Amino acid sequence: MWSADASNYRGVPIGVVAPRDAGEVEAAMAVCREHDVPVMPVGSRTSIAGQAVNTAVAFDLRTHMNTILDVDPEVRSARVQPGVVCDAIRDAGKPHGLTFGPDPSTHNRCTIGGMIGNNACGSHSVAWGKTVDNVRSLEVVTYRGERLALGLRGDERGPIPDQLRALGQRMAPEIERHVPELTRRVSGYNLDQLVPGNVNLAKALVGTEGTCATILEATVDLVESPPARALAILGFPDAYTAADHVMVVREQSPLTIEGMDAGLIAALRALRPHETTSRMLPEGNGWLYVETGGENRAAAEAAAQAVAIAMKPYTTGAVVVAEPAQMAALWRVREEGAGLLTRSPDGGEAWPGWEDAAVPPERFGAYLREFDEVLARHGRKGIYYGHFGDGCLHVRIDFDLATKPGITNFRAFMTDAADLVVAHGGSLSGEHGDGQARAELLPRMYPPQIIDGFERFKEIWDPDDRMNPGRIVRPATMDENLRVFVGMPTISDQPQLAFTHDQGSFTRATRRCLGVGKCAVDTGSGVMCPSWNVTQEEKHSTRGRARLLFEMANGEVITDGWQSEEVAESLDLCLSCKGCKSDCPVGVDMAAYKTEFLAQRYQGKLRPRSHYSMGALPRWLRAAAALPAPLVDALNRLAQVPALARVAKKAGGIDQRRAIPPLARETYTFRAARGLQSTSVPDLGIEPGSRGPLMLWTDTFTNHFDPDIAADAVAVLTALGYDVQTPPRTVCCGLTWTSTGQVTAARKVLARSLNAIGAALDEGVPVVGLEPSCTAALRSDAAELLPDDPRAQRLATQVFTFAELLARHTDELTAAAGGPAQEVLVQVHCHQHAELGSEPDRAVLDALGVTATVLDSGCCGLAGNFGFEDGHYDVSMACAERALLPAVRAAEPAVDLLADGYSCRTQVRQAGEREPIHLAQVAVRALRSGGGG
């Protein structure tokens, strides 16, 4: 037999064809020659799909199955291979004013083969329907090797087409009687496409979830896409009322009607306290997103305004948005709902399972009310959103899937929920198919004769039952293969970090990832996930790492716990950039997981050399700071001697291609202790000290490498009326120890620092950080290291970035700034992106009259010790070359690179591009030019 089962060969995803005999070998070879697919012999003892074979045909799925073969704007169609991503088809249609209608929230990563397999829909189904409504023809291969072209003319002949037509003719009365006509019916097979007068074998195969045949090629419809779009957001007292009025909105002929519950917005704000997009929503506790189109922006906006006016009697408020960036930000809130709702603010877990049932939209409000009653009856809570205009509900529910009573409750809820949907004339699945989660429930929706028809349909395509068995037909039970946390875990769940967002459990944290896959999308920019963007290997994606950690905690597949080499290899290229913490819809914090892994793995053991050198860097720098300036100069010169540098780098686990950064001759704290201030203070006409005391956090990197930045910052803050103080002794956030898994040492370092500034914290004195990574550590990591220390909690609320302090005084900055215009490129530090936000920085730059272009370049690639560690140089530089360094090279010489992060500045310096600057330096320039100082 032969099939296109997914496999791997030397890390490359491949499709495998395993012929049964010489005739099928030749047939397979012919197919591969036609498609330029290489042949890989695998040996007679190799078993593929349960068969011993002599020859296999393998093809790289990344390069041989993801091509757009043709776009025909005249007939509005595209011919594509199954690995083509949805957005790629949409982009191919754009020059012709066309698009592919179905657009799930994963549109930038889901493939057309997957969409056909589960009959995906998306937010625009109100206008353009499901995937089945947009498929013209398919070219497929069965498990036994029969290749068919379906749907081109509808006159297919052969054993399979003939049997399918006979099945449709025999069952036509039962199909018409028992298969509901519902825009979002996705459950079961599309037997309605076999009824005489309506036969379309290509559409019949849509939604079969890989149980019948493998898709080789598809021709899909393209629809006319409005040149401009606008968004009317309607507020309602609750989601019920929003659902009650979808039929009124449908009368306006919009492109989409999406709904959200207040719970989703609460989850968003809990996960991302600094997000601001949700503030744009109108008053209400339930919302509808209604998108309209037009020939131009004005027409689209007018259509959206018409919707808002028509709905005014029913709403609590309305907002119309036509600016593309604002619309994109608002759509991200909706599209990331699947991830946002997997955790409650207190760390409680919520799961899919009852994921996307649909009812007739005119009954949606009543269904929602009764659905909540079912939840309450079973002691469950769920937060929902969904395609309200089509009566389709997405929900995450707090099932207890880790205990037997919890699973019993899960089953009872699922059967009651299924009966409720059927009572409303709905479908168990409104998109994405039944899978294992709901296939067992199909007999509650369909009578036995339809279930028998499903079995016959499957047998016609796959008589050997080798294509994804146990789904739709003769399904596994919904709880048969649950894998939340079973067996005998090989690790103790007593983490060294607090994991406060996961109720103190590392194993609970490893369950955050649900495979949403946003981390494995190569957008060419963005923070998450730097190493995956370079290697394109699944084990280096946030999702891949999370899966390995789950398997390690579960103990069934990875049995050596913290000593697992597979996990260590995967985490080795994690930059601890924290991009996933903010960019992952589920809030996976791989930096914290890596810290915990390293802490447990090396507990009581010899560590890598870099942990002793760069992990303890503040300790070595403190020793160097005690040296007189001439000796510091001598050290810097010695570090440039090649032979000595090689020895030092080897001892410290540093890549030989890295330069050792020079130390400042004098630290800022040394200057401050002597009363030296090298930067003149601009006179803003504000009485010195009138705004009270302010504590400058003298972080290791600024203090020892770039003390002039601290001096400039103090000058600006003093000019704004603050009495700037420095800690009475050396302070450190402990980040270098934390990132290398030396948690015990990090705790001690942080506790000493809190002792040093404890009096200021008690008096409510604001603390200002200049280094984003250190400031972010004080705001978030400190409480993870010292969860029982109230000072750590207090510090999180009292620490501010330099920009956050300055943003309080934009009027004064605007009045004082002047002189020649400054233009800067802005590289936002990854930890700032994840933990702090950058809106205050933009406000300050605007106030200073600086023209700023914020780079969407992602991680610089240095990431603290990562880019210095032996073996990481190539990945580090590849990260920088993706966007950051090309953008710097392309900028005019007069344009500065603004990079508040020391790692970012060092990466650009060592790349030899230009000398970056800090916001403090930009501010001093602007204020001096304006006449101060």
KETOR-191574 format. One record per residue (C-alpha): x, y, z. Coordinates in steps of 0.1 Angstrom, whole numbers, plus 5000, padded with zeros to 4 digits. Layout:
N
R     c1     c2     c3
R      X      Y      Z
...
END
This chain:
933
R     c1     c2     c3
R   5000   5000   5000
R   5011   5036   4997
R   5000   5068   5013
R   5011   5104   5020
R   5017   5100   5057
R   5037   5127   5074
R   5071   5118   5086
R   5106   5132   5092
R   5139   5126   5076
R   5170   5142   5092
R   5148   5169   5107
R   5130   5177   5074
R   5092   5172   5073
R   5084   5148   5044
R   5055   5130   5028
R   5061   5093   5024
R   5047   5070   4997
R   5051   5033   5004
R   5042   5012   4974
R   5029   4977   4978
R   5042   4961   4946
R   5063   4968   4915
R   5034   4982   4896
R   5026   5007   4924
R   5063   5016   4927
R   5063   5026   4890
R   5031   5045   4894
R   5045   5064   4924
R   5077   5071   4906
R   5057   5086   4877
R   5038   5109   4900
R   5070   5120   4916
R   5088   5127   4883
R   5058   5148   4872
R   5061   5169   4904
R   5099   5169   4905
R   5099   5150   4938
R   5131   5132   4948
R   5130   5095   4956
R   5146   5082   4988
R   5152   5044   4992
R   5145   5033   5027
R   5154   4996   5029
R   5133   4965   5030
R   5129   4964   5068
R   5115   4999   5070
R   5078   4999   5081
R   5057   5028   5068
R   5020   5028   5077
R   5024   4993   5090
R   5038   4979   5058
R   5074   4967   5052
R   5086   4983   5019
R   5116   4983   4997
R   5112   5018   4982
R   5097   5050   4995
R   5092   5083   4978
R   5098   5113   5000
R   5092   5149   4994
R   5100   5180   5015
R   5066   5194   5024
R   5081   5229   5028
R   5092   5231   4992
R   5072   5207   4972
R   5037   5213   4984
R   5033   5250   4990
R   5032   5265   4956
R   5005   5287   4941
R   5003   5272   4906
R   4980   5296   4889
R   4958   5326   4895
R   4931   5333   4869
R   4915   5367   4876
R   4891   5362   4847
R   4873   5332   4862
R   4883   5343   4897
R   4901   5311   4908
R   4935   5300   4921
R   4951   5266   4916
R   4973   5258   4946
R   4991   5230   4964
R   4979   5220   4999
R   5008   5235   5018
R   5000   5270   5007
R   4991   5293   5036
R   4958   5311   5035
R   4973   5345   5035
R   4995   5336   5005
R   4964   5329   4984
R   4948   5362   4996
R   4980   5381   4987
R   4980   5365   4953
R   4945   5378   4946
R   4952   5413   4959
R   4966   5427   4926
R   4933   5417   4909
R   4910   5430   4936
R   4903   5395   4947
R   4907   5374   4979
R   4901   5340   4993
R   4869   5343   5014
R   4875   5319   5043
R   4899   5334   5068
R   4903   5317   5102
R   4920   5337   5129
R   4951   5316   5120
R   4950   5329   5085
R   4987   5338   5085
R   4997   5302   5092
R   4969   5277   5084
R   4973   5259   5051
R   4947   5254   5024
R   4950   5216   5028
R   4942   5219   5065
R   4913   5243   5057
R   4899   5219   5032
R   4904   5190   5057
R   4883   5206   5084
R   4861   5229   5064
R   4874   5261   5080
R   4854   5293   5079
R   4866   5324   5096
R   4851   5358   5104
R   4839   5366   5068
R   4817   5336   5064
R   4786   5359   5066
R   4797   5372   5032
R   4817   5344   5016
R   4808   5311   5033
R   4829   5282   5045
R   4858   5265   5027
R   4834   5240   5010
R   4816   5270   4994
R   4849   5281   4979
R   4864   5249   4965
R   4860   5242   4928
R   4880   5211   4923
R   4905   5188   4940
R   4932   5164   4928
R   4936   5137   4954
R   4953   5103   4960
R   4937   5075   4980
R   4955   5053   5004
R   4956   5025   4978
R   4971   5049   4952
R   4942   5058   4930
R   4946   5094   4918
R   4914   5113   4911
R   4905   5147   4897
R   4872   5158   4913
R   4847   5186   4906
R   4861   5200   4873
R   4831   5190   4852
R   4812   5168   4876
R   4813   5138   4853
R   4840   5118   4871
R   4839   5081   4864
R   4855   5051   4880
R   4848   5028   4910
R   4850   5055   4936
R   4829   5082   4918
R   4803   5056   4907
R   4799   5042   4942
R   4796   5077   4957
R   4768   5086   4932
R   4750   5054   4940
R   4752   5061   4977
R   4738   5096   4972
R   4710   5083   4950
R   4700   5056   4975
R   4702   5079   5006
R   4687   5111   4990
R   4654   5110   5010
R   4672   5104   5043
R   4698   5131   5036
R   4671   5157   5027
R   4652   5148   5059
R   4680   5146   5084
R   4709   5168   5073
R   4701   5203   5084
R   4705   5232   5060
R   4726   5254   5082
R   4753   5278   5070
R   4777   5265   5097
R   4770   5228   5095
R   4804   5211   5095
R   4797   5180   5116
R   4799   5146   5097
R   4805   5141   5060
R   4789   5162   5033
R   4765   5136   5021
R   4743   5164   5008
R   4769   5169   4980
R   4760   5134   4967
R   4723   5140   4962
R   4713   5138   4925
R   4710   5172   4910
R   4736   5185   4935
R   4765   5162   4930
R   4800   5177   4936
R   4825   5151   4947
R   4852   5177   4954
R   4829   5195   4979
R   4819   5161   4993
R   4855   5156   5003
R   4858   5189   5021
R   4857   5185   5059
R   4867   5148   5059
R   4895   5155   5083
R   4921   5134   5065
R   4899   5103   5068
R   4894   5096   5031
R   4921   5109   5008
R   4952   5130   5006
R   4950   5163   4987
R   4976   5170   4960
R   4961   5201   4945
R   4931   5223   4948
R   4913   5249   4927
R   4895   5275   4948
R   4873   5304   4942
R   4885   5340   4947
R   4859   5366   4956
R   4858   5403   4949
R   4874   5421   4978
R   4863   5457   4986
R   4891   5481   4981
R   4885   5497   5015
R   4870   5485   5047
R   4858   5500   5080
R   4847   5486   5113
R   4817   5494   5134
R   4820   5482   5169
R   4787   5480   5187
R   4784   5478   5225
R   4756   5460   5242
R   4746   5454   5279
R   4758   5418   5276
R   4767   5391   5250
R   4731   5378   5251
R   4717   5411   5238
R   4745   5412   5212
R   4734   5378   5200
R   4697   5387   5200
R   4704   5414   5174
R   4726   5397   5148
R   4697   5393   5124
R   4691   5430   5125
R   4728   5436   5116
R   4727   5410   5088
R   4700   5432   5071
R   4728   5458   5066
R   4747   5432   5044
R   4781   5435   5062
R   4812   5415   5055
R   4814   5401   5090
R   4796   5400   5123
R   4819   5389   5152
R   4810   5388   5188
R   4829   5391   5221
R   4820   5387   5258
R   4833   5410   5285
R   4852   5380   5299
R   4876   5381   5269
R   4885   5417   5275
R   4891   5410   5312
R   4914   5381   5302
R   4932   5404   5278
R   4938   5431   5304
R   4949   5406   5330
R   4974   5390   5306
R   4987   5423   5292
R   4982   5451   5317
R   4998   5476   5294
R   4977   5470   5263
R   4956   5500   5252
R   4936   5487   5223
R   4907   5476   5244
R   4902   5512   5256
R   4888   5519   5221
R   4858   5497   5226
R   4825   5515   5233
R   4807   5511   5266
R   4792   5477   5271
R   4797   5441   5284
R   4792   5425   5250
R   4803   5437   5216
R   4798   5430   5179
R   4825   5437   5153
R   4807   5446   5121
R   4830   5451   5091
R   4818   5469   5060
R   4834   5475   5026
R   4834   5502   4999
R   4851   5515   4968
R   4871   5538   4990
R   4877   5546   5026
R   4850   5572   5028
R   4824   5548   5013
R   4834   5520   5037
R   4833   5543   5067
R   4799   5556   5056
R   4786   5520   5054
R   4799   5514   5090
R   4783   5546   5102
R   4750   5535   5087
R   4753   5502   5107
R   4760   5522   5139
R   4730   5545   5132
R   4706   5516   5124
R   4716   5498   5156
R   4715   5528   5179
R   4682   5519   5195
R   4697   5486   5207
R   4732   5495   5217
R   4750   5511   5247
R   4775   5528   5224
R   4792   5525   5190
R   4826   5533   5176
R   4835   5534   5139
R   4871   5529   5129
R   4885   5532   5093
R   4922   5538   5100
R   4939   5505   5090
R   4964   5503   5119
R   4936   5508   5144
R   4915   5482   5127
R   4943   5457   5127
R   4949   5463   5164
R   4912   5457   5172
R   4911   5426   5150
R   4941   5412   5169
R   4920   5413   5201
R   4894   5391   5185
R   4918   5368   5166
R   4938   5360   5197
R   4907   5350   5217
R   4915   5313   5214
R   4947   5318   5233
R   4936   5345   5257
R   4908   5324   5272
R   4929   5294   5280
R   4938   5309   5314
R   4918   5329   5339
R   4935   5359   5357
R   4942   5336   5387
R   4959   5310   5366
R   4930   5287   5363
R   4930   5265   5332
R   4904   5264   5305
R   4902   5240   5276
R   4887   5235   5242
R   4865   5205   5236
R   4831   5222   5232
R   4847   5245   5208
R   4827   5258   5179
R   4791   5245   5179
R   4767   5265   5157
R   4729   5271   5157
R   4707   5291   5133
R   4717   5328   5139
R   4681   5338   5147
R   4682   5314   5177
R   4717   5324   5189
R   4706   5346   5218
R   4683   5320   5232
R   4710   5293   5227
R   4736   5314   5246
R   4713   5318   5276
R   4705   5281   5278
R   4742   5272   5272
R   4752   5292   5303
R   4725   5273   5322
R   4742   5241   5312
R   4775   5254   5323
R   4761   5264   5357
R   4744   5230   5361
R   4777   5212   5357
R   4796   5237   5379
R   4817   5250   5350
R   4826   5284   5337
R   4833   5295   5302
R   4842   5327   5284
R   4832   5330   5248
R   4835   5349   5216
R   4827   5338   5180
R   4811   5343   5147
R   4778   5356   5161
R   4765   5365   5126
R   4765   5328   5118
R   4754   5316   5152
R   4788   5300   5158
R   4803   5300   5194
R   4839   5296   5204
R   4844   5289   5241
R   4871   5278   5266
R   4857   5260   5296
R   4874   5253   5330
R   4871   5215   5327
R   4890   5194   5353
R   4908   5170   5330
R   4933   5158   5355
R   4910   5137   5377
R   4885   5109   5371
R   4856   5128   5387
R   4866   5158   5365
R   4865   5137   5334
R   4831   5122   5343
R   4819   5158   5347
R   4834   5166   5313
R   4815   5138   5296
R   4782   5147   5312
R   4786   5183   5302
R   4795   5174   5266
R   4764   5152   5261
R   4741   5178   5276
R   4757   5206   5255
R   4753   5184   5224
R   4716   5178   5231
R   4711   5216   5235
R   4726   5224   5201
R   4705   5197   5184
R   4674   5210   5201
R   4681   5244   5185
R   4686   5228   5150
R   4723   5233   5152
R   4756   5215   5144
R   4781   5201   5169
R   4808   5217   5149
R   4804   5250   5131
R   4839   5249   5117
R   4871   5229   5121
R   4853   5195   5122
R   4844   5170   5149
R   4878   5154   5155
R   4880   5132   5185
R   4864   5158   5208
R   4829   5155   5193
R   4828   5126   5168
R   4814   5103   5196
R   4785   5127   5199
R   4774   5125   5162
R   4746   5100   5169
R   4730   5126   5190
R   4728   5149   5160
R   4721   5123   5132
R   4699   5092   5131
R   4714   5057   5126
R   4707   5057   5089
R   4729   5089   5084
R   4756   5074   5106
R   4755   5043   5084
R   4758   5066   5054
R   4790   5081   5069
R   4805   5047   5074
R   4797   5037   5038
R   4812   5070   5025
R   4844   5063   5044
R   4846   5027   5032
R   4843   5038   4995
R   4873   5061   4999
R   4894   5041   5023
R   4883   5004   5025
R   4914   4995   5045
R   4905   5021   5072
R   4941   5035   5073
R   4934   5072   5068
R   4931   5088   5102
R   4910   5061   5117
R   4889   5067   5148
R   4874   5100   5136
R   4838   5106   5124
R   4833   5069   5117
R   4837   5044   5145
R   4853   5072   5166
R   4874   5069   5197
R   4856   5082   5228
R   4860   5118   5236
R   4881   5110   5267
R   4900   5080   5254
R   4932   5098   5246
R   4932   5127   5270
R   4968   5137   5279
R   4967   5165   5304
R   4988   5150   5332
R   4988   5113   5336
R   5011   5085   5345
R   5041   5089   5369
R   5058   5123   5363
R   5096   5121   5364
R   5100   5155   5380
R   5089   5170   5413
R   5066   5199   5409
R   5084   5221   5434
R   5098   5249   5412
R   5124   5274   5423
R   5105   5302   5406
R   5071   5311   5420
R   5051   5307   5388
R   5024   5329   5404
R   5004   5330   5371
R   5002   5292   5371
R   4993   5287   5408
R   5028   5279   5417
R   5031   5249   5394
R   5057   5244   5367
R   5038   5214   5352
R   5007   5236   5350
R   5028   5262   5332
R   5039   5236   5306
R   5002   5231   5298
R   4997   5267   5287
R   5006   5260   5250
R   4977   5247   5230
R   4995   5248   5197
R   4980   5280   5184
R   5012   5284   5163
R   5016   5321   5162
R   5053   5315   5172
R   5059   5295   5141
R   5050   5322   5115
R   5078   5339   5096
R   5065   5374   5092
R   5100   5389   5086
R   5097   5409   5118
R   5083   5408   5153
R   5098   5396   5185
R   5085   5360   5189
R   5104   5337   5183
R   5139   5348   5172
R   5156   5314   5170
R   5127   5298   5152
R   5128   5326   5126
R   5165   5317   5120
R   5165   5279   5121
R   5128   5273   5110
R   5130   5241   5131
R   5100   5232   5152
R   5121   5223   5182
R   5132   5260   5183
R   5097   5274   5182
R   5080   5284   5214
R   5054   5257   5206
R   5080   5230   5201
R   5098   5239   5233
R   5066   5240   5252
R   5057   5205   5239
R   5090   5191   5249
R   5087   5206   5284
R   5051   5191   5287
R   5064   5157   5277
R   5092   5160   5302
R   5068   5169   5330
R   5044   5142   5319
R   5071   5115   5320
R   5057   5092   5293
R   5078   5101   5263
R   5107   5119   5279
R   5117   5099   5310
R   5149   5115   5322
R   5133   5147   5335
R   5156   5176   5341
R   5185   5157   5326
R   5168   5154   5292
R   5192   5161   5264
R   5164   5167   5240
R   5150   5195   5262
R   5184   5209   5268
R   5191   5210   5231
R   5158   5227   5223
R   5162   5254   5250
R   5199   5261   5242
R   5189   5284   5214
R   5161   5301   5234
R   5173   5337   5237
R   5152   5344   5268
R   5139   5374   5250
R   5105   5372   5266
R   5088   5379   5233
R   5065   5349   5237
R   5053   5362   5271
R   5035   5391   5254
R   5032   5379   5218
R   5019   5344   5224
R   4981   5345   5228
R   4984   5320   5257
R   5012   5339   5275
R   5038   5312   5274
R   5069   5325   5292
R   5097   5304   5278
R   5124   5326   5294
R   5110   5316   5329
R   5107   5279   5318
R   5144   5280   5306
R   5155   5295   5339
R   5136   5268   5359
R   5151   5240   5337
R   5186   5253   5341
R   5181   5258   5378
R   5169   5222   5383
R   5193   5206   5358
R   5225   5221   5374
R   5214   5220   5410
R   5245   5208   5429
R   5264   5202   5396
R   5292   5218   5377
R   5278   5245   5354
R   5288   5257   5319
R   5317   5282   5320
R   5294   5310   5308
R   5273   5307   5339
R   5303   5315   5360
R   5316   5343   5338
R   5286   5362   5323
R   5261   5348   5347
R   5280   5363   5376
R   5291   5394   5355
R   5280   5420   5381
R   5303   5404   5407
R   5333   5406   5384
R   5324   5442   5373
R   5321   5452   5409
R   5356   5440   5415
R   5369   5458   5385
R   5352   5490   5396
R   5374   5491   5427
R   5405   5495   5404
R   5419   5530   5397
R   5412   5544   5362
R   5447   5537   5348
R   5444   5500   5357
R   5409   5499   5341
R   5425   5514   5310
R   5452   5487   5311
R   5426   5459   5314
R   5408   5473   5283
R   5440   5473   5264
R   5448   5437   5275
R   5414   5426   5263
R   5423   5437   5228
R   5455   5416   5227
R   5444   5386   5205
R   5463   5359   5224
R   5451   5371   5258
R   5416   5376   5246
R   5414   5341   5232
R   5424   5327   5266
R   5399   5349   5284
R   5371   5340   5261
R   5379   5303   5263
R   5378   5304   5300
R   5346   5323   5301
R   5327   5302   5275
R   5326   5332   5251
R   5326   5328   5213
R   5360   5338   5199
R   5343   5361   5173
R   5329   5383   5200
R   5348   5414   5212
R   5350   5420   5250
R   5332   5453   5256
R   5355   5480   5272
R   5348   5491   5307
R   5342   5527   5316
R   5371   5543   5333
R   5348   5554   5361
R   5314   5541   5370
R   5285   5565   5374
R   5282   5556   5411
R   5319   5565   5416
R   5313   5599   5399
R   5281   5605   5419
R   5298   5597   5452
R   5324   5624   5444
R   5297   5649   5435
R   5307   5650   5398
R   5281   5656   5372
R   5296   5657   5337
R   5263   5667   5319
R   5251   5703   5322
R   5216   5707   5335
R   5192   5724   5311
R   5173   5752   5328
R   5136   5746   5324
R   5126   5772   5350
R   5115   5746   5375
R   5126   5749   5411
R   5152   5722   5418
R   5138   5694   5439
R   5103   5708   5439
R   5089   5675   5427
R   5105   5655   5455
R   5129   5626   5456
R   5135   5600   5429
R   5157   5570   5431
R   5179   5562   5401
R   5184   5524   5398
R   5221   5522   5389
R   5220   5490   5369
R   5252   5471   5362
R   5253   5477   5324
R   5247   5515   5325
R   5269   5520   5355
R   5300   5500   5343
R   5298   5504   5305
R   5278   5535   5296
R   5279   5559   5327
R   5274   5590   5305
R   5238   5578   5299
R   5231   5579   5336
R   5247   5613   5338
R   5224   5626   5310
R   5194   5610   5326
R   5201   5627   5359
R   5205   5660   5342
R   5171   5658   5326
R   5153   5645   5357
R   5170   5673   5378
R   5159   5699   5352
R   5123   5686   5356
R   5124   5693   5393
R   5133   5659   5408
R   5158   5654   5436
R   5176   5625   5420
R   5192   5601   5445
R   5213   5570   5440
R   5212   5538   5462
R   5236   5539   5492
R   5254   5509   5479
R   5256   5487   5448
R   5223   5473   5435
R   5215   5446   5410
R   5182   5431   5398
R   5199   5396   5396
R   5190   5392   5359
R   5223   5376   5348
R   5219   5350   5375
R   5183   5345   5367
R   5188   5340   5330
R   5215   5313   5336
R   5193   5295   5361
R   5212   5305   5392
R   5180   5313   5411
R   5194   5310   5446
R   5222   5335   5439
R   5197   5358   5421
R   5175   5358   5452
R   5203   5368   5474
R   5214   5396   5451
R   5179   5410   5447
R   5173   5408   5485
R   5205   5428   5492
R   5194   5454   5467
R   5159   5456   5483
R   5176   5461   5516
R   5196   5490   5501
R   5166   5509   5488
R   5141   5496   5514
R   5137   5530   5531
R   5130   5548   5498
R   5104   5521   5489
R   5087   5525   5523
R   5085   5563   5517
R   5069   5557   5483
R   5099   5572   5464
R   5097   5564   5426
R   5125   5542   5412
R   5136   5549   5377
R   5154   5524   5355
R   5175   5532   5325
R   5182   5496   5313
R   5149   5480   5300
R   5159   5445   5309
R   5167   5454   5344
R   5136   5476   5348
R   5115   5447   5334
R   5131   5423   5359
R   5122   5446   5388
R   5086   5449   5376
R   5080   5412   5369
R   5108   5389   5378
R   5114   5402   5413
R   5081   5389   5426
R   5089   5355   5410
R   5122   5353   5429
R   5109   5367   5462
R   5071   5361   5462
R   5069   5364   5499
R   5088   5397   5502
R   5063   5426   5502
R   5091   5449   5491
R   5093   5430   5458
R   5056   5436   5453
R   5060   5473   5462
R   5089   5477   5439
R   5068   5464   5410
R   5044   5493   5414
R   5071   5519   5421
R   5096   5512   5393
R   5093   5532   5361
R   5112   5535   5329
R   5129   5568   5321
R   5103   5574   5294
R   5074   5567   5318
R   5087   5595   5341
R   5093   5619   5313
R   5058   5612   5298
R   5043   5629   5329
R   5059   5661   5317
R   5053   5662   5279
R   5040   5698   5280
R   5071   5711   5297
R   5093   5691   5274
R   5076   5705   5243
R   5079   5740   5256
R   5117   5736   5263
R   5128   5715   5233
R   5139   5731   5201
R   5168   5735   5177
R   5177   5713   5147
R   5153   5684   5142
R   5165   5650   5153
R   5156   5619   5134
R   5160   5584   5150
R   5153   5548   5143
R   5140   5531   5175
R   5150   5496   5184
R   5126   5485   5213
R   5143   5461   5237
R   5126   5427   5238
R   5120   5429   5275
R   5105   5463   5272
R   5082   5450   5245
R   5071   5421   5267
R   5068   5437   5301
R   5068   5475   5299
R   5054   5488   5266
R   5067   5516   5245
R   5039   5541   5242
R   5055   5565   5268
R   5086   5565   5247
R   5067   5576   5216
R   5049   5603   5236
R   5082   5616   5249
R   5099   5616   5214
R   5069   5635   5200
R   5071   5661   5228
R   5108   5665   5221
R   5101   5672   5184
R   5120   5640   5174
R   5110   5622   5142
R   5110   5586   5152
R   5106   5554   5131
R   5100   5524   5154
R   5116   5494   5139
R   5095   5462   5138
R   5128   5443   5137
R   5123   5419   5166
R   5151   5408   5188
R   5186   5422   5182
R   5200   5387   5187
R   5225   5394   5214
R   5200   5390   5243
R   5224   5395   5272
R   5247   5366   5276
R   5231   5345   5248
R   5250   5361   5218
R   5283   5360   5237
R   5281   5323   5246
R   5302   5299   5226
R   5281   5283   5199
R   5255   5310   5196
R   5272   5336   5175
R   5258   5325   5141
R   5222   5325   5154
R   5227   5357   5172
R   5240   5375   5141
R   5213   5359   5119
R   5187   5374   5142
R   5202   5408   5138
R   5205   5404   5100
R   5168   5396   5096
R   5157   5433   5100
R   5177   5454   5125
R   5211   5456   5108
R   5197   5461   5073
R   5175   5489   5086
R   5205   5506   5103
R   5226   5503   5071
R   5198   5517   5050
R   5193   5548   5072
R   5210   5581   5064
R   5242   5588   5084
R   5225   5617   5102
R   5198   5593   5115
R   5206   5579   5150
R   5197   5545   5163
R   5179   5549   5196
R   5184   5517   5216
R   5179   5519   5253
R   5190   5483   5258
R   5226   5477   5264
R   5224   5444   5244
R   5209   5461   5214
R   5236   5488   5215
R   5264   5463   5218
R   5251   5442   5189
R   5251   5472   5166
R   5284   5485   5179
R   5301   5451   5173
R   5285   5448   5139
R   5304   5481   5131
R   5274   5500   5119
R   5272   5531   5141
R   5272   5543   5177
R   5237   5539   5191
R   5222   5563   5217
R   5198   5562   5246
R   5166   5582   5252
R   5184   5602   5279
R   5209   5614   5253
R   5182   5624   5229
R   5164   5643   5256
R   5196   5662   5266
R   5203   5672   5230
R   5167   5685   5225
R   5166   5704   5257
R   5200   5720   5251
R   5190   5730   5216
R   5159   5746   5230
R   5180   5770   5251
R   5185   5752   5284
R   5218   5746   5300
END
